[in-house]
Amino acid sequence: MADDGGGCKYSCRTGSETLEWIHAIIEFLKPYRFFLDAHVVNFFKDKLWEAVDKEWLDCLRKERAEKLLQIPSGVAQDNWPDSLKEYVLTSRSLSLPRDQADLLEAFPGVRTAPLNNVLAQGMNQKKKHEIETLAAVIGSIARKTGAQTIVDVGSGQGYLAQVLSFEYELSVIAVDASSHHGSITEARAKRIEKHYAAKIRKSRSENKVFSIPKAVTCQVLSPTMLKDVSSSLLQANDLENPTISRENNDDTPPEGYGSESPFPPKANEKSSLVLAGLHACGDLSVTMLRSFMECNAVKAVVSIGCCYNLLSEDGNKEADNQCGFPLSAGAKSASLYLGKNARDLACQRDGEIWEKLMASTILNFIYFVLPFRWFFASTTQKL
């Protein structure tokens, strides 16, 4: 029999409860800090296993690999030492819940629609599912905020931007650090545009106008940069595309748009910005959140982050406020610090990846650590 510990006992409902959770994690990690700070190869090079409780090692050496792979999921076996079971179950109680939210409960009325073959070209099934779901969520939020312009941050090849533009009839700015991705986005959008233009001709919707995503190559390093890029492109886009997917061509400026407004009609109170990111890497999601806080024109953020191991981090209590982690003042006051090796380890998936990682680690040990030791030993003998 196995014990899964019953799940998390902490909450993020309030700031004080969140800080209680953070402090509990910090206290739990303290005795194992030397493990977190060490590269996985050093486990062999520095014989770090010698610091592990001998009773734990004797038990785990006899356990089958399938049972060992359940440890990151918080599953402890009944025959294990009480201290080891407590460690595994406490770890599980401190972890974030991984229960999948109900989409309709989170976003009432949202409807996902399957992508046509033209828009789905080049996507695998995982990517297609992500784009279909996220585009529906962004479209729903855009309607609620009155936004007509979406800034797709870290847009890659423009998959999300093009679905939002052609299917949801939104004006989209696709921002990516790679000029190659920008070229692919524009070329792909032109091919898709031909398909939709043919559909319009066939349906005889002569007055229907749409725009293709505006691709921009820019490495977003700060909220100010993201705000400035979005603002300038909105101004240009407003001049080029006075109507987007509208059947009336009323040129009257919307109410509230005057010389004092820093943003064009699509960025004023009635039509503001939504920042979106699918797999926004490292500090990119943090920059989007800071932009939301600092820029009045940004009314919503929809971000699926990734590569958390690439977050910039400062272990000082007085950390630079532009560091990616920790982001909140509360987490900084708790002196929460992970370090690169711990962040790399935390981003590894459970299951098969551990077997591959172990094989890679052993090879690294054979190719790099052992030759170094042999070289050091032979040099010492000569001296």
Secondary structure, DSSP 8 states (H G I E B T S, - for coil): -EE-TTS-----SSHHHHHHHHHHHHHHHGGGHHHHTS-TTHHHHTTGGGGS-HHHHHHHHTS-HHHHTTGGGT-EETTS-HHHHHHHHHHHHHS-------HHHHSTT-------HHHHTT--HHHHHHHHHHHHHHHHHHHHHT--EEEEET-TTSHHHHHHHHTS--EEEEEES-HHHHHHHHHHHHHHHHHHHHHHHHHT-TT------EEEE----SHHHHHHHHHHHHHHHHHH-S-SS-S-------TT-STT-SS-GGGSTTS-EEEEEEEEETTHHHHHHHHHHH-TTEEEEEEEEE-GGG--B--STT--TT-SBS-SHHHHHTT----HHHHHHHTS-STHHHHHHHHHHHHHIIIIIHHHHHHHHHHHHH-
